[in-house]
């Protein structure tokens, strides 16, 4: 795409701000930004690469905010970091080998599936913070499997990765939603940055769109992370699910019909 109308840039900037806010609160901001980029007519490889550039801004802002509030402790998660890095690198390389037509048809299904999961999943109450129990059975193995799997998914597709990290962390480590969100943002930044470097080397990034959306995502993530820490994530779910579902259905219609 050689020229992007100023009005479209404004719309994308607003979508990015909302996505950054949602991603910092509940995860899944990519479920808004990826469909928005695809709706411009960008090839899926370019849309995913551009989204990684923008998403790295948001995930770094949110991760730093949770870390400063002591809701993420890096010393417990070295294996998760390494596994996520490896998974994201492998996943991004796999994307480069997948046909564009296949991606156009599969991405709407992934987005719809994560939206449906969000509707049916009930988040545990975040009553009190407690420390990670690193002596629990298979703690290191859980990190490695979780990190590689979600890193790979983020490299291949991306939408909903933050939400998957949050949900799986609550299930695997029995932590509340705030601690799980802190871990999710740190690992999401790891896979975003890893995929970003790989996409950049492959030439799959629209830098103008990515940087424009990235700044707005960062602003939304800053406000969203502070809001999540103060209020929790329940208030965002109805809007989140509604918008994502409409966008996913539109993409599916465009790709298949």
Secondary structure as UniProt FT lines:
FT   HELIX           6..25
FT   HELIX           30..38
FT   TURN            39..41
FT   HELIX           44..68
FT   TURN            69..70
FT   HELIX           74..76
FT   HELIX           78..97
FT   HELIX           100..120
FT   TURN            134..135
FT   TURN            137..138
FT   HELIX           139..156
FT   TURN            159..160
FT   HELIX           161..173
FT   HELIX           177..202
FT   HELIX           207..231
FT   HELIX           234..236
FT   HELIX           237..256
//
